[in-house]
Amino acid sequence: MKSELRIRHKRFSLFHWRFTLKRTATMGTHPRVGPHTFS
């Protein structure tokens, strides 16, 4: 059950990171938003 929750969280994090990256690319480069934030 714990592993399942971790996998689900991992999948959500990846989706959120992709969404943020896409939004950042649309708005323009932002110094506080980047891959290092979602490491």
Secondary structure, 3 states (H helix, E strand, C coil): CHHHHHHHHHHHHHHHHHHHHHHHHHHCCCCCCCHHHHC
